[in-house]
């Protein structure tokens, strides 16, 4: 696979590049909105490609101070956060919405500082 000049992720995670534009989201609210707008086929594909690489991704990101991540590592960490956001949808609920969770909604007044 040839990398484009617009690659967002570190080279060793290039197989996840097709998901970067959709899932490299900076805030929890953005990830929630994307999950709620997504469909299960796309989330399943993202999960299947990304979940086996989570441990390696975290090891890669842990090489850097959190407040001084290189941009490609920061994008990778955002992708991992998105994987976590969709994991229960894929593993348990089989839909984007929370099952038997009343009206589960995330509305942030502000996002945490990084």
Secondary structure, DSSP 8 states (H G I E B T S, - for coil): ----TT--S-GGGGGGHHHHHHH--SSHHHHHHHHHHS-HHHHHHHHHHHGGGHHHHHHHHTTS-GGG--HHHHHHHHHHHHHHHHHHIIIIISSSS-TT-SS-----SS----
